[in-house]
Amino acid sequence: MAAFDIGKLDEVIHGRVRLGIMAYLANAEVADFTELKDALQTTQGNLSVHLRKLEEARYVSIEKSFLDRKPLTRARLTRAGRKAFAAYLDAMRKLVGEEQG
């Protein structure tokens, strides 16, 4: 079991909500705040904190605008975020003994 290296997991991504954000955005390309909140079944405050952490890591870009005078916050993965998420998934595969083929 020489390939077992827990240190290869990206701690920014590894939290449950942040992992959920990354997985959702990897498939959805872009999502608004309410869509993410509902999909991840989290509170506004909790989602805001996790989005900020991903944004600080430059894994997610946040766009703020207005739609019909209401604030609209949209998130999308950055190129660095996609690369980090792919590396995270690869590290998880290695931890559970699945080699990418």
C-alpha positions in Angstrom: 0.0 0.0 0.0 2.9 2.4 -0.8 0.6 4.7 -2.9 -1.5 5.7 0.2 -0.7 9.4 0.8 -3.5 11.3 2.6 -1.4 14.4 2.2 -2.3 14.6 -1.5 -5.9 15.6 -0.6 -6.5 19.3 -1.2 -7.9 20.5 2.2 -9.6 23.5 0.5 -11.8 21.1 -1.5 -12.1 18.3 1.1 -14.8 19.8 3.3 -18.3 18.4 2.6 -19.9 21.7 1.4 -16.8 22.8 -0.6 -16.6 19.3 -2.2 -20.3 19.6 -3.1 -19.8 23.1 -4.6 -16.9 21.8 -6.7 -18.8 18.7 -7.9 -21.9 20.7 -8.7 -20.1 23.4 -10.6 -18.0 20.8 -12.5 -21.3 19.5 -14.0 -23.4 22.7 -14.1 -20.7 25.1 -15.4 -22.4 28.0 -13.6 -24.9 28.2 -10.8 -26.6 30.9 -8.9 -26.4 31.2 -5.1 -30.0 29.9 -4.5 -29.5 27.0 -6.8 -26.3 26.0 -4.9 -27.9 26.5 -1.5 -30.9 24.3 -2.4 -28.8 21.6 -4.1 -26.4 21.4 -1.1 -29.1 21.8 1.5 -27.1 24.4 3.4 -27.8 27.8 4.9 -26.9 31.1 3.2 -24.3 31.9 5.7 -22.6 28.5 5.5 -22.6 28.6 1.7 -21.2 32.1 1.7 -18.3 31.1 3.9 -17.4 28.1 1.7 -17.7 30.0 -1.5 -15.4 32.7 -0.2 -12.8 30.1 0.8 -13.0 28.6 -2.7 -12.8 32.0 -4.3 -9.7 32.9 -2.1 -8.1 29.7 -3.4 -9.0 30.9 -7.0 -10.9 27.7 -7.6 -14.2 29.5 -8.1 -15.1 32.9 -9.6 -18.0 34.8 -8.2 -20.1 37.3 -10.3 -22.5 39.7 -8.6 -25.1 41.5 -10.5 -28.8 42.5 -10.3 -31.8 40.9 -12.0 -35.0 42.8 -11.7 -33.5 44.9 -8.9 -32.6 41.8 -6.9 -29.0 40.8 -6.2 -27.8 37.8 -8.3 -24.7 35.9 -7.3 -23.4 33.3 -9.7 -20.4 31.0 -9.2 -18.3 29.0 -11.7 -15.2 27.0 -11.6 -12.0 28.6 -12.8 -9.4 26.8 -14.9 -7.4 26.3 -11.7 -10.5 25.0 -9.9 -11.1 22.4 -12.6 -7.5 21.3 -12.5 -7.5 21.1 -8.6 -10.8 19.2 -8.6 -9.4 16.7 -11.2 -6.3 16.3 -9.0 -8.4 15.8 -5.9 -10.5 13.1 -7.6 -7.3 11.4 -8.8 -5.9 11.5 -5.2 -9.2 10.0 -3.9 -9.0 7.2 -6.5 -5.5 6.3 -5.3 -6.5 6.3 -1.7 -9.3 3.8 -2.3 -7.1 1.7 -4.5 -8.6 2.6 -7.9 -6.0 3.4 -10.6 -7.1 5.7 -13.4 -7.1 3.8 -16.6 
